[in-house]
Each structure stands twice: as structure tokens, then as C-alpha cells.
């Protein structure tokens, strides 16, 4: 597919009544494994996981050049559309999106970090303008940190801020709004009612709502952030512990092509 076709496909997957699930990847082999599984229709990178794989902390500590190179290597492994986690845009949202499109990305998360709303909206506009300039309908997963950076605010205050910010990002042209956090059913329903069906993107964390519930509530997309890497590393840790107690390779371990 061309970039245009991949962007169109990614947008359609968000709009489809079927919940879009993206198990986040961080390098070529994780991308190949996830992409090869039946039912995988798009890939998404996890900035935390990519940074960790190079020995950096999360929060734009990995240099942008290295981050984009890693994303480009992931894109090269698949014909599926790829959405990238680009944190807060590395100080220049439009330019970062332009460069990400240059390595084959057709969608991205951009954090608002609870910046003043007008500034955050300008970031959304810059991201979408970069996609337009490159000739693709860039699928911005406009992220609000209303819950994860809410601090001492009440859950009700976080929810109202997420609604206000999300509606502003949608008005600026974002096709979907990402609200990470362990959201309950009332919060998800409130956000879907405020944004419209299939305009809300969430993250799966331990204790979050079942996928079947999210689909029934008209959520557009669920991702797994760093948890996919944590699952993989937990399996590695379990192997090491088993080896240290005289155990063999766990039964059910499969060879990878």
C-alpha cells in the first residue's frame, strides 16, 4: 500500500464498529511477531519500550534521530499501517510529524502534558498540517494527560478536563482522542458521549475494562503501551528464574520464523 492508502486504512480501522486493538511493539522482531498474528490490522509503537530497549528513560530522553530510526526499522518489517508514539513532539510537533511520515508512519500519539489548552490545540493543528503537507490524512491520536497528570485533582475534575480538551482537539481536526488511565465504565461512557462514537482511544492496564465492554461502549481503539514489553520481559525473567532452579525451556515455547 502507498502511504495514502495506509493512512486511509488506519482511519477506517478507527471508524469501524469493531474495536481496533494494537499491541504495541518496540523493535523489528516484536513488530514481526505481532504483525504475523491473524487479526492484527495495524501496528503501534511504544515510546517507553523503544527508549528502554536503547537504555534510555521515557520522556523524550532518547534522541529523536535514534527514536525515528527505530520506528523506521519497524515500518520496514510490515505492510500494515503504523502509528507511532512520539511523546509530546520533541519541541516541534509539526516537524517531528513530518519526519515521522518520512520513515513511513501514518498516525501518531502526541501528548498534551496538560499544557495550556490553546498551546495544546496549536500542537494538534501543527500535526495535522504536517500530514496535509505530505499529502496524507494523518491519523492523529491526540492524547490528553488529564488523568495521568491530574495530580491532586478529583476524578471528576480529571474527567471534565479530559472532555474539554478532547472536544477541543476534535474541533481542531483530530480524528480520535487518546485518554490514558485506568478508566471505569462511567468515565468511558462519559467520554464517548462527549466525543461521539469511535472517537475515543484508551489504554489497557491491569484492572482496566474488558475489551468486549470497550467495544460495546463504542470505543475506537485500545492500545497496550509498555505493557506488551513488560509481558515479554516477565516471560524472560521467569525463564531465568527457572534456569537458576534447574528447570528447562518452558513447554509451549514456539520457534519464530
C-alpha positions in Angstrom: 0.0 0.0 0.0 1.0 3.6 -0.5 1.3 6.0 2.4 -2.0 7.5 1.4 -3.7 4.0 1.3 -2.1 3.1 4.7 -3.4 6.4 6.2 -6.9 5.8 4.8 -6.8 2.2 6.1 -5.8 3.3 9.6 -8.5 5.9 9.7 -11.1 3.3 8.6 -10.0 1.0 11.3 -10.7 3.6 13.9 -14.1 4.4 12.5 -15.2 0.7 12.2 -17.6 -0.5 14.8 -15.1 -3.3 15.6 -12.7 -2.2 18.3 -9.2 -1.6 17.0 -6.7 -3.4 19.2 -3.0 -2.5 18.8 -0.4 -4.5 20.8 2.4 -2.1 20.9 5.8 -3.0 19.5 9.4 -1.7 20.1 11.7 -3.3 17.5 11.6 -5.3 14.3 11.3 -8.7 15.9 8.4 -7.7 18.1 6.8 -6.0 15.1 7.1 -9.2 13.0 5.6 -11.3 15.8 2.6 -9.1 16.3 2.0 -8.4 12.6 2.1 -12.2 11.8 -0.8 -13.0 14.2 -4.2 -13.3 12.5 -6.4 -10.4 13.4 -3.6 -7.8 13.6 -4.6 -5.0 11.3 -2.3 -2.2 12.4 0.9 -1.7 14.5 1.6 1.0 17.1 5.0 1.7 18.6 5.5 2.4 22.3 8.0 5.2 23.1 8.6 3.9 26.6 9.5 0.5 25.3 11.7 1.8 22.4 13.6 4.1 24.9 14.1 1.2 27.3 15.5 -1.0 24.6 18.2 1.5 24.0 18.9 2.2 27.7 17.0 5.5 28.0 14.3 6.6 30.4 10.9 7.6 29.0 10.0 11.2 28.4 11.9 12.2 25.3 15.2 11.1 26.8 16.0 9.0 23.7 17.3 11.3 20.9 14.7 12.0 18.3 17.0 10.8 15.5 17.5 7.4 17.1 13.8 7.2 18.0 12.8 7.8 14.4 15.4 5.4 13.1 14.0 2.7 15.4 10.5 3.4 14.2 11.6 3.3 10.6 13.1 -0.2 11.1 9.7 -1.3 12.5 7.9 0.2 9.5 10.2 -1.7 7.1 9.1 -5.1 8.6 5.4 -4.8 7.6 2.9 -3.7 5.0 0.4 -2.8 7.8 -0.2 0.9 8.7 2.0 2.0 11.6 1.1 4.6 14.3 4.0 6.0 16.3 4.1 7.2 19.9 6.0 10.4 19.6 5.6 11.6 23.2 5.0 15.4 23.2 6.5 16.1 19.8 10.1 16.9 20.9 9.5 20.6 21.0 8.3 21.0 17.4 5.2 18.9 16.8 4.8 19.7 13.1 8.5 19.0 12.2 8.5 15.8 14.2 5.4 14.5 12.5 6.9 15.5 9.1 10.0 13.4 9.9 7.9 10.5 11.1 5.9 10.5 7.9 9.3 10.4 6.2 10.1 7.0 7.7 6.6 5.6 6.8 4.4 6.5 9.8 0.7 7.4 9.0 -0.5 8.1 12.6 0.8 9.1 15.9 0.2 9.8 19.6 1.1 13.3 20.8 0.8 14.1 24.5 -0.6 17.4 25.7 1.2 17.2 29.1 -1.6 19.4 30.4 -0.2 22.4 28.6 -2.4 25.5 28.3 -5.3 24.5 26.1 -4.6 27.0 23.3 -1.0 25.8 23.1 -2.1 22.1 23.0 -4.6 22.9 20.3 -1.9 24.5 18.2 0.1 21.3 18.5 -2.8 19.3 17.2 -3.2 21.7 14.3 0.6 21.5 13.5 0.5 17.7 13.4 -2.5 17.7 11.0 -1.0 20.4 8.9 2.2 18.3 8.5 0.2 15.4 7.3 -1.7 17.6 4.8 1.6 19.0 3.5 2.8 15.4 2.9 -0.4 14.5 1.2 -1.9 12.1 3.7 -4.8 12.2 6.1 -2.6 11.7 9.1 -4.3 9.8 11.9 -3.5 11.8 15.0 -4.3 10.1 18.3 -4.5 13.4 20.2 -3.5 12.5 23.8 -4.7 14.3 26.8 -2.9 13.6 30.1 -5.9 14.8 32.2 -5.9 11.5 34.2 -2.2 10.5 34.2 -1.0 14.1 35.2 -4.1 15.1 37.2 -2.1 15.3 40.4 -4.3 16.1 43.4 -7.4 16.8 41.3 -10.5 14.7 41.9 -11.5 12.0 39.3 -14.5 14.3 38.4 -12.2 17.2 37.7 -9.9 15.0 35.6 -12.9 13.7 33.6 -14.2 17.2 32.9 -10.8 18.4 31.8 -10.5 15.3 29.5 -13.8 16.2 28.0 -12.9 19.8 27.5 -9.5 19.1 26.0 -10.7 16.2 23.8 -13.6 18.2 22.4 -11.1 21.0 21.5 -8.8 18.6 19.8 -11.6 17.1 17.8 -12.8 20.6 16.8 -9.2 21.2 15.6 -9.5 18.2 13.3 -8.1 15.3 15.3 -9.9 12.1 14.3 -9.5 10.4 17.7 -8.6 11.4 21.2 -6.4 9.3 23.5 -7.2 9.4 27.2 -4.8 7.1 29.0 -5.5 5.9 32.6 -7.4 3.2 34.3 -10.9 4.4 33.4 -14.1 2.9 34.8 -17.2 2.3 32.8 -18.9 5.6 33.8 -15.8 7.6 32.7 -15.5 5.8 29.4 -19.2 6.3 28.7 -19.0 10.0 29.6 -16.1 10.4 27.2 -17.8 8.6 24.3 -20.9 10.6 24.8 -18.8 13.8 24.7 -16.7 12.9 21.7 -19.1 10.7 19.7 -18.9 7.0 18.9 -15.5 5.6 17.9 -13.6 8.8 18.7 -12.1 7.7 22.0 -8.8 5.8 22.3 -7.8 4.1 25.6 -5.0 2.0 27.0 -5.3 -1.4 28.6 -3.7 -1.7 32.0 -4.1 -4.2 34.8 -7.6 -3.9 36.1 -9.0 -2.0 33.1 -12.3 -2.8 31.4 -12.6 -5.9 29.3 -12.2 -5.4 25.6 -15.7 -6.7 24.9 -17.0 -3.9 27.2 -14.9 -1.2 25.4 -16.3 -2.3 22.1 -19.9 -2.3 23.3 -19.3 1.3 24.6 -18.2 2.4 21.1 -14.5 3.0 21.9 -12.5 3.3 18.8 -9.1 1.9 19.8 -7.3 0.2 22.7 -3.5 0.0 22.9 -1.2 -1.6 25.4 1.7 0.9 25.7 4.7 -0.5 27.6 2.7 -3.5 28.9 3.4 -5.6 25.9 7.1 -5.3 26.5 6.6 -5.9 30.2 4.8 -9.2 29.4 7.7 -10.3 27.2 10.3 -9.3 29.8 8.3 -11.1 32.5 8.5 -14.3 30.4 12.3 -13.8 30.1 12.6 -13.2 33.8 10.6 -16.4 34.5 12.9 -18.3 32.2 16.0 -17.1 34.1 14.5 -18.0 37.4 13.6 -21.4 36.1 17.2 -21.9 34.8 18.6 -21.0 38.2 16.5 -23.7 39.8 17.4 -26.4 37.3 14.3 -26.1 35.0 14.3 -26.5 31.2 12.8 -24.3 28.5 9.1 -23.8 29.3 6.8 -26.1 27.5 4.9 -24.4 24.7 7.8 -22.2 23.7 7.5 -21.7 19.9 10.2 -21.2 17.3 9.9 -17.9 15.4 10.5 -17.6 11.7 
